[in-house]
Structures are given as structure tokens and as C-alpha cells.
């Protein structure tokens, strides 16, 4: 029996319509997102269900970026002139916004990056090269995105260390007993996702962090799918690093955050060299800048950072718990409706899930599903979701993935179901 | 949905459901793996070449309906043809799926004409040409693996 054959989705009759009261005024929210009113594919309304890839941006974020370029644009941390001071002020205020949003202790712990991937690479290359040696071990899980696999493989190859993978059960949940068994005095760093982009599984990260610490290892959380859906308090979690991307939480692309505990960041060597990360440079000796600038070489993505702060303010104003309740309502409703389709199987049936549904349809490759849904104005992701080892674990070459954000509606879940019936019709 | 019917023509649906020459080739003179890393499609193309003649073609692997039907139609179109014929037909096929005007009529294209709808779906051109690129490598004999990226 294959791993996939052992996965039994819960019958839709057992799933309640809703688990939590949903108080989000979604009609009002949708008015904030101009792109959602744009007809696509010959006048069809856009049904955007590819939010785990990137979210759309509210007017508040777009306007903030326009205002930055209209009134504030200059390079940061350099000039003595008015605009440079204004840009620097907005840029550094964004750091405070991020600090508050994830409840970090100090602005020094907030390093701006290009995104989650760069944050993980920074830790692997800076902390990893200094602290991981031959025979040491790094632990990740079987549901990681490629960006939380490959940087560690590169480090292991360079250092002669080993990458160990904590397995998942047939629902796509990390098997905690197996995870714990991998943690030994050889474990240097344990890195795992807050939530899986491919399956939606929410990991019990507080418990996993405690287990890793008990073994003497430090922890990195890939929060790309955590921050958009879950309340994040890095001090309460006690994680050592937490990386996330702005564009998955209604902000611009090309910007993200690496949170790190100050004592750990302070002891790390710089990663990239260049302007802004130095105090003084001579050909004999260069002195590096203080945190967090030590890790921000070169002119940063100023507009992105300022836009990200606007996005986090937007989310805070609505409330992440209100957003989560709405998304959970959509997740349960859409799961129930999708399971009514003959031949549809949901991959990833964890008890704790973010609003991500990965599925396969008997006899139709996900890529064909994607094209046929697109003709109807419905955007989903199809493929391996940058998680090829996970696809292998569930014995599928690829899946279709519908992922819901705060602006999605039950009507859109219904449109997806109707769209899938049309897919079946084409392939009948 | 009319463009969709153009894309998923009966020939494509048929070859997807019942792919021809969908097996390994015990006497293959060359086999090459073809990947589309974007969507995870993967096929292995086997050829048995004698002199200039493609005596036999087979393929294994998986992917979407467009890529699988393309591999299937390609294999049945090229069996017994020369390698020069194969190169020429690839050229014609490539023009067809990218919407470039070609020199052959629908009748001359034969079963390949079923892929005419692909040109309306730029994202799917790589699906339609994956098997052809892979075969090309097998015939030129210089690589073990090709990728459409």
C-alpha cells in the first residue's frame, strides 16, 4: 500500500460548516483591494485563490508606496538633507512597526531582507558557517519549502555536516516522537516552517522549539506562511530566528524580515559586505556596523520596507485573530464542498491547518486543472509548490492548491467547485 | 471555454488517456530524461536508431495531458522516419505551438495539427515541446538530461 493510499480524507458530512464565529466585513475589505475588481479572461470576475504564492495589495499599501516616491524618496542613512532624513525616518519607523507586530524586544533584532529565502540563507551562511562543523547535525522536517532545505544542504556539503529530516504522518503532521528522536547533542540548529505552504499544516512550533532547546540546539522558524495567518509573538515562542516575507502578508515583493535574538545576531559575522554595513573602511582594516545594519549591506528596498509596514498596520487594524477566524471559516467550508466532488482527494488533512487546500483530481493532471480554471477566471497554483520531497512522500507528482486570504468569500469557494466540475466535463 | 476545446482536442484527450509507445525500450541505443522544473513534468525518452533511421521510440514518466499526448503523438509520428525527418518535424511543430506561420497545411501536419490550440496558451508551450526537446537531445547524443527552463 502506498503512502497516498493510506490518506483518508474526512468525509464532508463530518465537517461542520464553521468552527469559529466569522465577524470580518469582507465586502468592506474587498473595496480596499483594487485588483480584485478587475475582470480577467474575457470579462470574468477574478477569483484569486493563489494567496500562499503571494497576496494582493490593499490601496493603503499602494498609496503609501506612491507617497514615498512622491514626497520622501532619497537614500537612507547617508545624506544630511531633508529628503534623506525623511526617508530614513520612515524606514526606521517601519522597523519599529515590525518589532511591535512580532513582539520583538528591540529594533536591533529586526534585519530587513529580500524575503524569507534570504533570511534563511543569511542564517545558514553566517551563523551556520561559524557554528556548524563536520559531524554536526541540522534538523528540518519533511514538509519544508525548498528554501528551508537547500540552504542547509549547501552548508552541510561545505562543512561535512548532516541534514536530518523529521518525518510526517499521512495527514501531513510532523511526528513529534520521531522529531524528538533526531535531537541529540550533535544537533546545532533546527529549522522548520510555522505553517506548510504545500499542505497548510500548522506545526506545534512552541513545543518543537522547546524540544530543540532542551537538546541544546538553536531554532529558526520559516514564517512565510505563519505571519499572514497566525498571531506571532517571537518572545513568547522563544525562537532564536524567525524569517518572513512581506508579499505574503499584503505587502510588496522583494522585502522581508529576519528576526534574531540580539545576543545571537551580535555574535554572528556579517554575511554580505558593502555600504551601510560598516563603521569605517580602510585597506588595512574594516570595522563593521552595529546591529541590525551589520546585516544590511547596500541600499535596501526602502519602498518595500515602508510598504511592508503599511501592510502590517493594515493587518493590525483589522486584527489577525479576526482574519484567522474568517480564513478558518473559508477553509472548513471549501474543504467540505471540495470533498463532495467525485474523485477529488485532499492532500494534507492535519487537524491544525492554515487556509491552504492541496488536492488531486483522479485522471486529470493538476497543470490541466490550472489552465481550465484560469479560463474561468479562477487562479490557483498547480505543481510541486517548491516542495518536491513532500510530493514524493505523498506519492503524487504535483497537486492543485487553493489558498484563501482575508478578502476571499464562500462564493469564491463555490466558484472553485463549479470550475472543477467544468474540468471534469472537459476530461470526461 | 471555446479556446479550451481548441486546446484539449479529442486527439490530445485520447493520447493522454491511452498513450502510445508508453514503455521502456529494451534495445534503446539512447535514453534521455526531460524535466520541466516549473511544474514537475518528467519523461524519459528511449530511441533505437539504426544508421539514420529511428527504428523505435518509447517513453515513460508523467505530466499533464498536453505533455503526455505530445510525447505519444511524437513517438507514433516518428517511428520509421529518419533523424533528418525528426528534426524537420520538430521545427514545424515548434512553429505550430508558438503560433509562427508554418509551411505545412493541416492535412500535411496530420495528428500534429491537434496541438494548434497550444499557441493560444503561452504557458503551455513548454508542456507541448518537452518530449521533442528531449528527443532532440537523444538524437544528438550529447546529454543525459534536458530541462525546459
Boltz contact constraints between the chains, C-beta under 6 A:
constraints:
  - contact:
      token1: [A, 365]
      token2: [B, 64]
      max_distance: 6.0
  - contact:
      token1: [A, 367]
      token2: [B, 39]
      max_distance: 6.0
  - contact:
      token1: [A, 367]
      token2: [B, 64]
      max_distance: 6.0
  - contact:
      token1: [A, 368]
      token2: [B, 64]
      max_distance: 6.0
  - contact:
      token1: [A, 368]
      token2: [B, 65]
      max_distance: 6.0
  - contact:
      token1: [A, 372]
      token2: [B, 4]
      max_distance: 6.0
  - contact:
      token1: [A, 375]
      token2: [B, 4]
      max_distance: 6.0
  - contact:
      token1: [A, 383]
      token2: [B, 39]
      max_distance: 6.0
  - contact:
      token1: [A, 383]
      token2: [B, 40]
      max_distance: 6.0
  - contact:
      token1: [A, 384]
      token2: [B, 40]
      max_distance: 6.0
  - contact:
      token1: [A, 397]
      token2: [B, 40]
      max_distance: 6.0
  - contact:
      token1: [A, 397]
      token2: [B, 62]
      max_distance: 6.0
  - contact:
      token1: [A, 398]
      token2: [B, 40]
      max_distance: 6.0
  - contact:
      token1: [A, 426]
      token2: [B, 8]
      max_distance: 6.0
